[in-house]
Amino acid sequence: MEELSLQIVLLLLLFGFLAAFIDSVVGGGGLISTPALLFLGLPPAAALATNKLAGTMGVLTSTIRFVKSGKVDFRVVGKWFPFVFIGSLGGSITVHFLSSAFLKPVILILLVLVAIYTIFKKNWGTTSTYKPLSIKKLIFFTALIFIIGFYDGFLGAGTGSFILFAFLFMGFDFLQSAGSAKFLNFGSNLGALLVFLYFDSVVFSYGLIMGFAMIVGSFVGSNVALSKGVTYVRTLFILVTLSLISKNIFDYVNQYK
């Protein structure tokens, strides 16, 4: 591991903790961690890959915490783990050959729809109304999870939020959706990380330090979410979604300047 200055180490710890605190509940931590890695001098490809290493460490921590709290039903969500994992592998391989820029307008539209729906449907996700899926709905949801996994490997921003939103539509409450989303988000992060490792894109000196901070941030964030309940998770979800919308608008406008 290369020698890093104290300033860089402290910044990695600070931004890693903040990113994981948010990401542990509703996703969107990459809004903080990836720009931080770019600010510290990593090129874009290395920043994305290094963020996956740190993020995988953080997501695993929050997943374990949600599992221990009983908010993850493996009988329900376990069947989708292979699909989100394989989707992410495919997305991560594809992004090495195709530009992800053409997807950004589509993602912006989807995020706006997610925000509008969640804000105006005030009682949505306050209680669980989940029922076993019909064959058609099961096939549709499986395809959706695969696509989200592919998206995480291909572009990534907001993956946790999209998975959480999908589980809300299944009838889970916000806490159950957050726990289930973390479990599948770990699968998509792991798939993408394996591809980045294969292409030797990960900067371990940065990733492991930020990953340590993300473990702590994820533990604290998931505990706060479990103690504060559904209303807290819903509010944080809306704030992160609006932040993702702002970032996508900013990126989209800047590419034409």
Secondary structure as GFF3:
##gff-version 3
##sequence-region A 1 257
A	DSSP	alpha_helix	6	26	.	.	.	ID=ss1
A	DSSP	alpha_helix	30	39	.	.	.	ID=ss2
A	DSSP	alpha_helix	44	68	.	.	.	ID=ss3
A	DSSP	alpha_helix	74	77	.	.	.	ID=ss4
A	DSSP	three_ten_helix	78	80	.	.	.	ID=ss5
A	DSSP	alpha_helix	81	94	.	.	.	ID=ss6
A	DSSP	three_ten_helix	101	103	.	.	.	ID=ss7
A	DSSP	alpha_helix	104	120	.	.	.	ID=ss8
A	DSSP	alpha_helix	135	154	.	.	.	ID=ss9
A	DSSP	alpha_helix	159	170	.	.	.	ID=ss10
A	DSSP	alpha_helix	174	198	.	.	.	ID=ss11
A	DSSP	alpha_helix	204	228	.	.	.	ID=ss12
A	DSSP	alpha_helix	230	254	.	.	.	ID=ss13
###
